[in-house]
Amino acid sequence: MKYINGTARIIIIYILCMIAGQAVAVGIGLALDSYSKTVALSVFIPLYYAMYWLAWRVALLIADKSPESEPDSAGGGSRAKAAIWLLAPAVVAADLCD
């Protein structure tokens, strides 16, 4: 992955984390399905949506720890930290107001 830029690296890591996370959510849902369909569905749906958030955080964490995430000359922070800013516009607005 040496020739992949930071954004593409984060997206690839995110997709891989999503595949693994959704497989876990489906496995838990199927395991609970024999017990009760209502319980299985009520556990699966929150897990399914939580995996999107968790996979993004894990992808940013992994990309931030990689040796290629050296501080860039423009902002002084890593590309993963810039991606976090894109997820939290309110934080950016608050930082700019200070």
PESUL-V155356 format. One record per pair of residues at least 12 apart in sequence whose ideal C-beta (glycine too) atoms are under 10 Angstrom apart, sorted by the first residue. I is the first residue (numbers start at 1). J is the second residue. Records with the same first field share a line. If there is no record, write none. Layout:
BEGIN
I: J / J
END
This chain:
BEGIN
1: 13 / 66 / 68
2: 68
4: 68
5: 68 / 79
6: 63 / 64 / 66 / 68 / 69 / 72 / 78 / 79 / 80 / 82 / 83
7: 63 / 79 / 80 / 82 / 83
9: 59 / 62 / 63 / 66 / 68 / 69 / 79 / 80
10: 56 / 59 / 60 / 62 / 63 / 64 / 66 / 69 / 79 / 80 / 83
11: 59 / 63 / 83
12: 59 / 63
13: 55 / 56 / 58 / 59 / 60 / 61 / 62 / 63 / 66 / 80
14: 52 / 55 / 56 / 57 / 58 / 59 / 60 / 62 / 63 / 83
15: 55 / 59
16: 55 / 58 / 59 / 62
17: 51 / 52 / 54 / 55 / 56 / 57 / 58 / 59 / 61 / 62
18: 51 / 52 / 54 / 55 / 56 / 58 / 59
19: 51 / 55
20: 51 / 55 / 58
21: 47 / 48 / 50 / 51 / 52 / 53 / 54 / 55 / 58
22: 47 / 48 / 51 / 52 / 55
23: 51
24: 47 / 51
25: 43 / 44 / 45 / 46 / 47 / 48 / 49 / 50 / 51
26: 44 / 47 / 48
27: 44 / 47
28: 40 / 43 / 44 / 47 / 48
29: 41 / 42 / 43 / 44 / 45 / 47 / 48
30: 44
31: 43
32: 44
53: 87
56: 83 / 84 / 87
57: 84 / 87
59: 80 / 83
60: 78 / 79 / 80 / 81 / 83 / 84 / 87
61: 80
62: 80
63: 78 / 79 / 80 / 81 / 83
64: 77 / 78 / 79 / 80 / 81 / 83 / 84
65: 78 / 80
66: 78 / 79 / 80
69: 81
END
